[in-house]
């Protein structure tokens, strides 16, 4: 019997799309908590929620339309507001399940009231407490814990655990008034100019909770003993193909990912990349893992379902959002080259994802994302030399790795096909 579940307290740090549309939303929906608390440093957000009676509206994109869900009767405090500070301290001490959902792990320990410091100083050593880390980093839990240890001792942490997450849920914050009107979205509050729009998906995987006797209140989250295979499926499957499609969609002149649905060729490239490249090497690598995802049927469903979700018109996902920060996406160990390297280790040649690198380079040049003077004036003047210079600049220290020359040669070998396929020019 879950005798205690109605008495649990949930605390979230940050109130962006992941926190509002996933962590807080799923905690609220579970009915296993009696208190819901948010810590947010954006005073405008905090004030608008307090003014609206401590409730927000979440817009949820389904296959056939958008529904709205209200989350009410939760507390919200600003750690940087002296009037809220005592409530922040007591909230952390009383919380059972917490979730950080901030832009980056780089923000864990910034400022005198940093997340790491607040947690360290106010953890309750007399009760089990967990923190889900939702910063899209495979080692977020370990990184947060190390930061916390700088401010406290082992005794304080005896019943405390940080948890990694693999979050494949898509969505974001909408600021554009015309988009809000067009999709008939609700603002987060009547007093804010932000709207939360997320997909319905909630199949979230987390690392194993090891605290003795702890029973999570967000029951929908699935615990796994080894998170690495699922993290790789997310990075080398979901993230890699998503970026690939974004870069190709940008070359087509599309504004929204949903336009790919009407491009038979591009949509098929997505299917082929999932099946014959990401999926092919992941199934080889994890063939002995007793998990449904890493079977031909399981990964086929995973890829087809993701493509449907990525191109959902009700999600209103902008191509420029998918393509943002292209330099990071082209880094030596990120989604594209990470996938390419892992695929080659399994004797899988990732032809489509290699071309995606060229798509990313085109995005850098065409949209003037980076002002690097070694870049050609336009994408029609890309050649082997410019590809080499751009990748070496992005990779910095990694460019001296012997393997890097081979990877650059592979990318250059696809230049001619890429130009004919996406720019309608016979390059050589």
N, C-alpha and C positions, 0 to 999 in steps of 0.2 A: 504493500500500500504506500502511495506517495503522500504520506500524512502532512509533509511540510510544504508541499508545492504552492499552496495558496498564500504562503507567508514569505515568499522570496522577493528580493529586491533586485531590479535590473538597473544598471547605470551605463550610459553611453557617453563616450567622449567625442565631441564633434557632431555636427548635424547636417552633413551633406547627403547626397543621394544614397550612399551605402548604409549610413547609419539610420536615416529616416525611413528609407524604402526597403530595408532588409533587417538590420539588427533590432531596432526599436519596433518595427512593424511585426516581425515574427515573435518577439517577446510579448508584445501586446496581444497578438492573435492566439498565443498559446494558452492564455488564461491561467498560467502557472505563477504569475507574479502579482503582488498587491501594490507594489510601488515601482514607478518608472521615472528615472531621473536622467537628465541630459546636462552635461557640462559643455558649454560653448563660449568661446572668447569673442565672438562677433556680437558686439553690444546691440547692433541693429536687429539681428535675428532674435536675440534673447528678449528684447523689449517688445518686438512685434508679437511674439508668442504669449508673453505675459498679458499684453493688451487684448489678445484675442480669447483670453480665458483658458490659457494653457492647453490649446489643441491645435493640431495641424491637419492638413489634407494631403494625402498621397494619391497621385494618379497612376493607375496600373494598366499597362498596355497588354492586352490579350490578343489572341489571333483575330478576333472579330470586332474589336472595339476597345474602348477605354472605360474602365470603371474607377470609382473614387472611394477611398477609405479614409475615415477620420480616426485619428489617434488622439484621445482626450485624457484629461486628468493626469497629466504627467508634470513633473517638476523640472524646471530649467534654471540653471545657475551659471553665472559668469565667474570663473576662477580669478579674474583680474579685477573684479568689483569687490571692494572691501565689505560692502553690505551683504554680499553673498558668500563670503569666504567661510564662515562657520558652517554654513549649510553644505558647502563643498566638502569640507573635512568630515562631517558626520555622515554624508552620503557615501563616501568611499568606505568608511569604517563599517557601515551597515550593509553594503552591497554583497550579493551572493554571486551574481554573474555580471561582468562588465565587458564592454566592447570598445576598442579604439577604432575609429574610422576617420582618419585624417589624411591629408594629401600625400604624405610621405613619412617614412621612418626617420627622416632627417629632423622631424619636428618633435621627436620624443623628449628631447632634453634641451629645449630652448626657453630661456627666460627664467625668472626666479620662481614662478609658479608652473614649472614645466610638468608635463604628464608624469614623467619618471619620478620627479621629486614628490609631487602630490601623492602618488600611489605609495611610494616608499615610506613616507612619513605618516600615512593614515591607514595602511593595511591593518586588518584586524587579525592578530595571531591566534585568536581563540575560535575562529570559524573558518571553514574552507571557502576560498574565494578563487575564481578564475577570471581571466581576461582573454577574450577573443581578439586577436590582432588582425585587422582587415585592411592593411596597407599595401596589399599586392606585392609582397616581398616574401620569398620562400623562407626567410630566416627572421621574419618580423618578431616572432615570439621570443626567440633567443636574444635578439638585439634589445628589445624592451627590457627583458629581465636583467641583462648586463647593465643597462643604464640605471635600473632601480637599485641594483646592488651597490652602486656608488654612494647611495644615501642611507642604507640600512644594513642590518646584520641578518645572519641565517635564521636566528630565532624568529624574527618578524615574518620570515618567508616560509615557515615550516608547513603552513597549510595554504600556500599560494601557488598558483600555476598560470603561466601564460600559454596560450593556445594558438597554433598556426591555423590558417584557414585557406581553402581553395574556393574562391568566389567567382563563379561563371555568370553571375547575374548582370545584365546590362541595363543601363539607364543613365540618367544624369539630371542636372539642374537646368531648367529652361528659364532664360531671362527675357527672351524676345516676346513682346506683347502680341505681335501679329500671330506667332505660332501658338500662343496660349489661346487666342481667340479662335483660330482656325481649327484647332483640335478640341476646343471646348474644355480646356483644362481649368482646374481650380488653382489659384495661388496657394502657396503653403499656408498663409494666413491672409485675411483681408487687408492687412497692413504691410505686407511685404510684396516685393516684385520679383519673387523667385517661385518657380513651380517645380515640384519633384515629379519626374516621370520615370518609372521603372517598369521592367517587364515582370510578368507573373512568376517566372521561374524562381524556385527556392531550394533546388537540390544542391545544398552547400556541404562540403566535406571539411572536417576538422581533424586535428591530431588527437590522439587518445587522451582522455582525461584520466589521470592516474591518482588523483586524491582519493584516499580510502572512503568509500561510502558516498561519494558525491554523485548526485543525480541531476543532470542538467535540466533546466526549465525550458530552454528552446529545444524541444525534442526533435524537431525536424532536421537539425544538423546531424550529419552522419559521421561517426568517429571511425578513424582508420589507424591501425598500428603503425603503418608506414605511409606517410603522405607523399613521398617523393614521386612515385609513379603518376599520381593524380596531379601533382604540381607540374610535371612534365607534359601531361596531356593538356593541361590548361595553357602552358607557355608555348609548347611546340605544336599544339593542335589549334586550340581556340584562338590564342593571341596571334600566332604566326599567320594563320589563314585570314583572320579578321584584318590585320594590317595589310596583307597581300591584296585583299579585295578592296580595301580603302585606297591604296595607291593606284590600283588599276582603274577604279571608279573615277578617281581624280583625273587620270589621263583621258577618260571618256567624257569628262566635263560634267559628271553627275554631281548634284548637290547633296542628295540623300542616299543612304545605303539601300533603301527600298527600291530605287531605280534599277538595281542589279537584277531584281526579279524579272524584269522585262528584257534583260540582255541574256539570251540563251547561252551564248558562248561564254560570257564571264561567269554566269552561275555554274556552268558545267566545269569551269576551271576550279571553282571552289570545291565542288564534289570530288574532282580528280586529285586535288591537293590533299584533301582529307584522306581519301582512300589509298592513293598510290604513293604518297610521300610521307606526311605525318603519321597516318595510320599504319602504313606499311612498316616503318621502322619501329614504332612503338609496340606493335604486335610482336615483332621479332624480339625486341629487347625484353619484353615482359611476358613471353609465351608461357613461362612456368608459374606465373602469378594467377592464383585462383580468384580472379575478379571478372565479373561479366563485361566490364568496359573493355578489357583487353582481349576480346574475342572478335572475329570478323563481324559477327552479327551486332555485338555491342558497340563497336566503334563505328559501324555503318550508321546505326541509329543516332549515335552521338554527333557525327558529322552532319547528317541530314537534318537533325533537329536544330543544330546550331545555325545552319544556313537559313532555315526557316525563320529562326529568331533574329538573326543578324539583319534580315531584310524585311522585318515586320514594319509595315507602313505606319502603324500606330505608335511605334517607338520613336519615330521621327529622328532617327540617328543621322547626324550630319557627317558627310564624308570628311570634312575638315577636322571634326573631332577625332575620327578614327586615325587620321594621318598626323595629328599633332605630335610635336616633339619627334620628328623623323630621325634626327641625329641619334637619339637614344635607341630608337628601334633598329638602327643600322649598326649599333655597337657590336663588338666582336663576340660577346657572349649573350646578347639579347635574343629576342624571339626568332628573327630571320636567320642570322648566322648560327645561332644556337641549334636551330632545327637542321640547317644544312650540315653542320658538323656531325651531329648525332645520326642523321640519316646516312651519311657516307660511312660511318663506323659500322652500320648494319648492312652495307652494300646496297643501299637504296639511293638512286640518283634523283635529287629533288629539283628537277628542271623548272617547274613552275615557280617554286619558292626562290630559286636563283634569279629568275626574271623579276620577281617581286623586289629584289634588291635594286635592280635598275629602275623599277617604278619609284622606289623611295628616293633614289638619287634625282630622278626627274622632278619629284615633288620639291626637293630642296632647291632646285634651280628655278623651276617654273614659278613657284610661289615665293621666291626670295626669302625663304625661311632663315637662311644663314648667309652672311655677307662675305664668306670666305673668298678671297680674291682669286684662288686657284680654280674656282668654278667657271665653266663655260658661260657665255652670255645667254644662251638658250639651250633647250634640250636637243635641238637638231644638231648641235655641235658637240654632243657627247662622243667621246672616242675612248680607246683603251687607256690612253695616258691620263685623261681626266678622271676616268673611273678609278684608276690606281691612286691618283693624288687625293681624291675625295675620301676614299676608304682609309688610306694611310693617315690622313688628317683626323678622321673620326676615331680611328683605333689607337692613335698615339703610341703608347708603349707596346701595345699588342701587335703593332705593325712589324716589329722585329722578330716575331714568332715565325719559325720556318714554315709552319702550316699556312700562315697568312698569304704568302705568295701564291700558293696553290689555290686558295679560295678566290683570290682576285683573278687568277687565270680562268677559273671556272665561270666567274661572273662575266668576264670579257668574252668568253667563248659563246655566250648567249646573246651578245649585242646585236648581231644581224637579225636573228629570229625576232628578238624583242622589238626592233625598229619596224620590221614588216608587220608585226602583229598588233602593235599599239600606236605607232606613230605614222604608219602607212608610208614609210620611206624605206627604200632598199639602200641600206647603209654602205655596203661594200660591193 
